[in-house]
Amino acid sequence: MAMKLSHTDEKGRPRMVDVSEKADTLREAVAKGEVRMKAETLAMIKEGGTSKGDVLSVAQLAGIMAAKQTPHLIPLCHPLLLSEIKVDLEINEKGKAVLITATVKNTGKTGVEMEALTSVSVAALTIYDMCKAVDRSMRIESVRLVKKSGGKSGTIVLE
């Protein structure tokens, strides 16, 4: 049996999936990613010493705001009422990176994976933007979904 993409109709044209018959369930998604950088840049972030302000607080807020804007950025995403958005940022000195974890929850007919992934991505881009003047070698890496739960698929743990 051939796999079919859910966001295309029988003629291969884009469509927003009809979720009207699906049951409302508690849904959660967790995504992660990281921004690698020079040790000096990481130290500057840790000390709060960039000219643009507190990098971690701004990135955390950017990640929260991004999750709420996901359907405006990803064309076929459903607009969802989100019940919780959590963005955690951790400094990993050994790996010379800021680790980003976003957790998004709602009760609804469709999952919140895209919101969690968008949150991580925009938080990472914000770190990059705020630090690019001092470190052009930064790399955004490993943005991925690590867990999702709710709906007919149940809980899926990817790492």
C-alpha positions in Angstrom: 0.0 0.0 0.0 1.4 3.4 -1.0 1.8 6.1 1.6 -0.3 9.2 1.0 0.6 12.7 2.3 -2.2 14.0 4.5 -1.9 17.6 3.3 -2.7 16.8 -0.3 -6.1 16.0 -2.0 -6.7 13.2 -4.5 -5.2 15.4 -7.2 -2.1 16.2 -5.3 -3.1 19.8 -4.5 -2.5 21.2 -1.0 -5.3 21.1 1.5 -5.8 21.6 5.2 -6.7 18.3 6.8 -10.3 18.0 8.0 -10.1 17.3 11.8 -13.8 18.0 12.5 -14.6 14.3 13.3 -11.7 13.8 15.6 -12.1 13.7 19.3 -10.7 16.4 21.6 -7.9 14.9 23.6 -5.1 16.3 25.8 -2.1 16.7 23.5 1.6 17.5 24.2 4.7 17.8 22.1 8.3 18.3 23.2 10.9 19.5 20.7 14.6 20.2 21.2 17.5 21.9 19.4 20.7 23.7 20.1 22.9 26.6 19.1 26.6 25.8 19.1 29.1 28.7 19.4 32.5 29.8 20.6 33.2 29.4 24.3 33.6 33.2 24.6 30.2 33.8 23.1 28.6 31.3 25.5 30.4 33.0 28.4 29.0 36.4 27.3 25.5 34.9 27.2 25.9 33.4 30.6 27.0 36.7 32.0 24.2 38.6 30.3 26.8 40.8 28.6 25.6 41.3 25.0 24.7 44.8 23.7 21.2 43.6 22.7 20.3 42.5 26.3 19.6 39.2 28.1 19.9 36.7 25.3 18.3 33.8 27.2 15.2 35.8 28.3 14.6 37.2 24.9 15.0 33.8 23.2 12.6 32.2 25.7 10.0 34.9 25.0 10.6 34.6 21.2 10.0 30.8 21.5 6.7 31.3 23.3 5.5 33.9 20.9 6.5 31.7 17.9 4.5 28.7 19.1 1.4 31.0 19.1 2.1 32.2 15.5 2.7 28.8 14.0 -0.4 28.7 11.7 0.7 32.1 10.3 4.1 30.7 9.4 3.3 27.1 8.3 0.6 27.3 5.6 -1.5 24.2 6.4 -1.3 24.2 10.2 -4.5 24.5 12.1 -4.9 27.5 14.3 -5.0 26.0 17.8 -5.9 27.2 21.3 -2.7 26.4 23.2 -3.0 25.8 26.9 0.7 25.8 27.8 4.0 26.8 26.2 7.2 26.2 28.1 10.6 27.1 26.7 13.7 26.0 28.7 17.2 27.1 27.8 20.3 25.5 29.3 23.9 26.4 28.9 26.1 23.4 28.1 29.6 24.7 28.6 31.3 21.4 27.7 29.4 21.3 24.4 29.7 25.1 23.9 26.0 25.3 23.2 22.7 26.6 24.4 20.2 23.7 24.6 16.6 24.5 23.9 13.6 22.5 24.9 10.0 23.5 24.1 6.9 21.9 25.5 3.5 22.7 24.1 0.1 21.5 25.3 -3.5 21.8 24.3 -6.8 20.0 24.3 -8.0 19.6 20.8 -8.4 17.6 17.6 -4.9 17.8 16.3 -1.4 17.8 17.8 1.0 20.5 18.7 4.2 19.1 17.2 4.6 22.0 14.7 4.1 24.5 17.5 6.9 22.9 19.6 9.3 22.7 16.6 8.5 26.3 15.6 9.2 27.4 19.2 12.6 25.8 19.3 13.5 27.1 15.8 12.6 30.7 16.6 14.3 30.6 20.0 17.5 29.4 18.2 17.2 32.0 15.5 16.8 34.7 18.2 20.0 33.5 19.9 21.8 33.6 16.6 20.5 37.1 15.8 21.5 38.5 19.2 25.0 37.1 19.0 25.9 37.2 15.3 27.9 40.4 15.7 30.4 38.6 18.0 30.3 35.1 16.5 29.5 34.4 12.9 30.4 30.7 13.3 27.4 29.8 15.4 25.4 26.8 14.2 21.8 25.9 14.8 21.6 22.1 15.1 19.5 19.1 15.8 16.0 20.7 15.8 13.8 17.7 16.3 10.6 16.3 17.9 11.4 14.1 20.9 8.0 13.3 22.2 4.3 13.6 21.4 1.2 12.4 23.1 -2.5 12.5 22.6 -4.9 11.5 19.9 -5.2 8.1 18.3 -1.4 7.6 18.1 -1.1 7.7 21.8 2.4 8.5 23.2 5.4 8.4 20.9 8.8 8.9 22.5 11.6 9.4 19.9 14.5 9.9 22.4 
